[in-house]
Every structure is written in structure tokens, then in C-alpha cells.
């Protein structure tokens, strides 16, 4: 992408974020907090990968988990487990959808997920809890080990901290500025088992730039 086109895409990205339409994107009436481009990519990846298990960190209202549960139902296989320190007030239910309440990096949570993974052949991971660099990097270190070859580790909201939105990203006063993009850079600098799938950028705008990591080894 040339500099001129990149500038246009970034300006539209910033405008789209500022308008806040992503806050009202719903699946079957449940808020997803996603843009349609990324939901469409998730559908493509699920159909291509045919996961036995999807691990999602960060549940919020449960809309994205419900969306993926419905895609799994349509392909006739797989489950999704979604993890959050808070449980939605009225969580959507689906026979392929499970909830775990707890921190995604806590040892008891990780043990539960490892038990679910067991000897499953194909695992897909989506990280969307705290977006602070240190937390995302720790999640990547833990959950990358569970991703199967040719599947994906998806890191959400790598657009924050100036890529191109919310420069100086913090979640609370006193946080060290930084977001998922910085975690991706640190992870990729020492890990040779993943590649950034640039084909997932083909719709030009994604809230997860450089965040679609495909396991190659």
C-alpha cells in the first residue's frame, strides 16, 4: 500500500472509530464491539481452519462469541470458550459456547483451558481482554502454545496507541503507554513459529492491523 492510500485508510479508520459505530454492531441482537470487516474475516478463518476449539479472551456482552458459535454450528463442528473477569448480565447461550470467569493469565484459568484443549487437533485463539502491552504479550506467550499449525493467533485492537488511533494508550492513570501492536512486535522478534498473514489486510481497514498471526511451525 502506497503512502497516499495508507493515509486515506488511516484517516477513514480514525473517522470510523470516532463515530463509534463499532459500539453498536450486533449479532442476533447481542453487541459484538467489532467492525463488520473483522467479523467477516473471522467467518473466513473459521471455515478455512475448521477448529475443534476457539479460545476467546475478553467476553464483554458475548456477541462475538455467539457469532462464532453460530459459524461453528453451520460448519458442524467445534466449540468456543470465552474468558473474562466479568460475566455478562444476560449472557447469550448456545450449545457450542462455554464461559469461564477469571483472568486469562491466571494459572487456574490457564489450567482449565489446557484441560479443554487436551489432545484436540485444531485450536484457534483470539485475544481481546486488556490491551496493555505487558498483558497482551503474556497472553501471547501462554496461548500461542495452544494454537495448532496452520491455525491463527488473533490479537485484537492493535490499532490503539497510535496505529492509527489513541496515541499514548493507557487503561488507568499510571499505566505505561502501549498496546497490542507493541506486544505483537515483541512477540514476533523472538518467535519464529508464526507469520503475519497480510491477506487479512485486504479489506484495507481492520481494528487488528498485523494482528492475524498464522502458525507455520
N, C-alpha and C positions, 0 to 999 in steps of 0.2 A: 504494500500500500504506500503510495507516494505521500509526501509531506502535506500537500494540499488536501488530498482526500482524507488523510488522517486527522487534519484539523477540523474538517467538516464533520466527520464522525464524532470526534470528541466534543464538539460544540453541541451536536444533537444529543449526545449522551448526557451532557450536563443539563441541557434543557429538559430532557425526558425525566431525569432524576428529580429535578427541581419541581416539575409539575406533579410528581407524586403518584402518577397513575399506577405504578407498581404496587402501591399500598392497597389498591382496590382490585387487583387481579384475583379472580376467584375461580375455583374449580368445583363444580357442583354445589355452589353456594358457600364454599369454605375458602377463606383468604389464603393465598399462597405466598404473598410477598415476593413474587417472581415476575420477570418480564416474559411475555409470550415466546420470545426468541429462545430463551434458555429452557423453558418448559418443552418446546418443540425438540430441542437438542436432546433433552433427557429421554423423550419418547424414542428418538432415533437410536440413542445409545442402548437403551433397554432392549429394543428389538434386535439390535445387532449382537449384543453381548449375551442375551438370554440368561440373566443372572439367577442363581439359586437364592441369593440373599442380597438385598440392598441395605446398607447401613447409612442412616442419615443422622448427623448430629445437628441439633437445633430444630425443634418441632414447631414452635410458635403456635399457630392455630391448627396445624395439621393438614392444611390444604395441599401442600406439595406431596406429603406422604400419601394422602388419599389419591391424588393424581397418579402417582407411581403404582399404588396398589391396583388401580383400575387398569393401567397398562399391563401389569403382570397378569391380571385376570384375563385380559384379551389374548396374551401370548400363551396362557395356560400353564404357567409355572412361576415359582419363586415367591419369596416373602420380602417384606420391608420391615425393618425395626428402626424406630426413630427415638432419639435420645435427647432429653432436655432436663435442666434443673427444675423447670416448672412444667406442670401438666396442663394442657388446655382445659378451659372451664367446661366445654362441651366437646370433647374430642370426637372426631368422626370415627366411625367403626367400619371395619372391613375384615373379612376372614383372612386376608393376606397381610394384615397390618398389626404390628405389635408396638407397644410403648415401653420405654424404660425411663424412669425418673432418676436423674442423678447427673453428675458432671461427666462429660465424655472422656475426661482424662483420669478420673478416679479409678483406683485399682479394682474396686468391686464392680464398677460398671464394665471395665475392660474384660474382667474375668467372665462376666455374663455374656458379653459379645463373643469372646473367644469360644465359649461353650456352644453358642449358636452356630458359629462358623464351622466348628468341628472339622469334618472331612469333606465339606461341600466343595464342589468343583469350581464354581464361578461366583465371585463376590465383587460387588460394585460399592464404592464408598463415596459419600457426598458430605463435605464438611461445611456447616453453616451455623455454628454456635458463636462464641465470642470471636471477634475479628482482630483482636490484638495479635501482633506478630508472634510473641512468645507462645501464646496459647495455640494458635494455628500450627505453628511449627511442631509443637509437642503432639498435637493431633496427627499431623502428617507422619511423624516418626512412629507413632503407635499403629495407626490404621493402614498405613502403606503396606505393612507386613501381611495384612489380611487380603489385599487386592490380588486377584488371580491374573495370570498372564493374559494379555490382550483385553483386559478389563480396564476400568478407569478409577482414578482418584480425582474427584472433582472438588476444587477449592472455590467456594463461593465468595462473591463480593470483593474480589481482588481489585475492583475499581476504586475503592476508597484509598485515602492517603495520597490523593493527587493523581490517580490513574484512571480517569481524569478528575474524579470528584473528591470532595472533603480533604483537602490538604491538611497535614498536621493531625491526622485522625487519632482521636482518643475516645474511650468509652466513659471514663471518670476522670475527675481532676487529679492530676498527679501521674496519670499513665504516661509511659514513654510513647511518643508518637510512632505509629507504624501500623501496618495492616497485613492482610493476607499476601499481597504481592511480595512483600519483603520476606515473608515466610517461604513462599514458593522459590524465590531466588536462593535463599539459604539452603533449602532442601535440595534443589537441583544441583547446587555446587558440589554436593558430596554424595549424591545418589545417581548411579548410572542405570538403574532399573526402569526408569520412566522417561518418556519424552513428551513434550508439549505438543498436542495434536492441533496444529494450526488450521486444519479443515473445520474445526469447530468455531472458527472465527469468520466463516464465510458469509454469515448474515450481517457482518460489519459491526453490529452492536451486540455486546454481551456484558452482563454485570460481572462476568467471571473471566476477564482477559488473562490469558496464559494459565487459566485455571483448569483446563481439561487435560489432565495428565494420564497418558496411556501407559500401562505397564508392558514393557517389551522383554523383560527377562526375570 
